[in-house]
Amino acid sequence: MQNKYLIKASKKFWFWYWTQLMNGFAPSDLQGNYKRPQGIRFNNEYDISNEKGEICLLVGNSCPWCQRTLLVHKIKHLSKEVKVVFLKADFEHGEWIFNKKLKGCIRLADLYKKANKKIIFRATLPLLISLVKDEINILSNESSQIIRLLNSIRSESNNQILNIQNCNKKFLSLIHNNINDGVYKCGFARNQSSYEKASKNLFSALNEVENKMIQNQGDWIFGEELTYADIYLFPTLIRWELIYSKIFKCTKQELSDFKKIIEWRLKFFKISNIDKTCYDNEWKKDYYKALFPLNPNQIIPVLPSLKEIMNLDSKKI
């Protein structure tokens, strides 16, 4: 009898403790649906070409929202115009820290404070800043806005540069809400109904993307032109087999069921220098080690390398 009550009490305590952990980094609404915090937004009329200071893009190599910005940085060849600064995740304290001090700051939270920006939820990446002497000016920490700012910069590179075009906002919102956020809504769901809702919306959106590609019959989602839709979609789908289908329970269908998406993903991966934005070993370490509420024993499953996955994709096409 003692074991029965001990088990029951332990379960209740664990669920309470799990809820506190989830509240810390994956807030939800009253129905248990994951709700991503809003970031700092810049004035829509802001013109980055007028910026006088050094422009820096602060990123972490495991974050898909950071990878969005790195994709544009690579595609537009902006190495001379925008300096990229990588931070590392401090799992013990749940924060980003600099490998080398920036303006006297070792923790990302310190840089936010030094810039006199009130942190609504936590100090997040990606972060686009300009530096003028000792002044830190935060331009944005919303990836959707950062990629547009980066795309507006004229590169001095002599390399051939792909143009990234606008696309249908409704379709872009579908990718952002139901796929990019959708995998997190599955993984961070607080109950069965919120998980099933997120899973249904996720795979419905993937089917819409697949059908859009079949309809447009080009290299990219909207046909022959690369658009923000491609930039949005890639970071999520390149992590699919390694992360989201496993730890986030995105299991309703295999990604390989979506033939056009697999073909598109391989083409995108083969764009010059895109592979340099993919850090699969760090992804596995960071996701399986950092997301303690989803993986308490912190075991990293035996998984293929990203190179092996891409080789398998090429054989399927």
Protein Blocks (a to p, Z undefined) as FASTA:
>chain_A
ZZmmmmmmmmmmmmmmmmmmmmmmmccdfkopacddddddddfkbcfklpmbdcdddddf
kbmklmmmmmmmmmnopmlmpccddddddfknopacdfbdcehiabfklmmmmnopacfk
bccdddddddehjbccdfbfcfklmmmmmmmpccfbfbdcdddddddfklmmmmmmmmmm
mmmmmmmpcbfklmmmmmmmmmmmmmmmmmmmmmnopablnojaccfklmmmmmmmmmmm
mmmmmmnopakbcfklmmmlmmmmmmmmmpghklmmpcfklmmmmmmmmmmmlmmnopac
ddddfklmmmmmmmmZZ
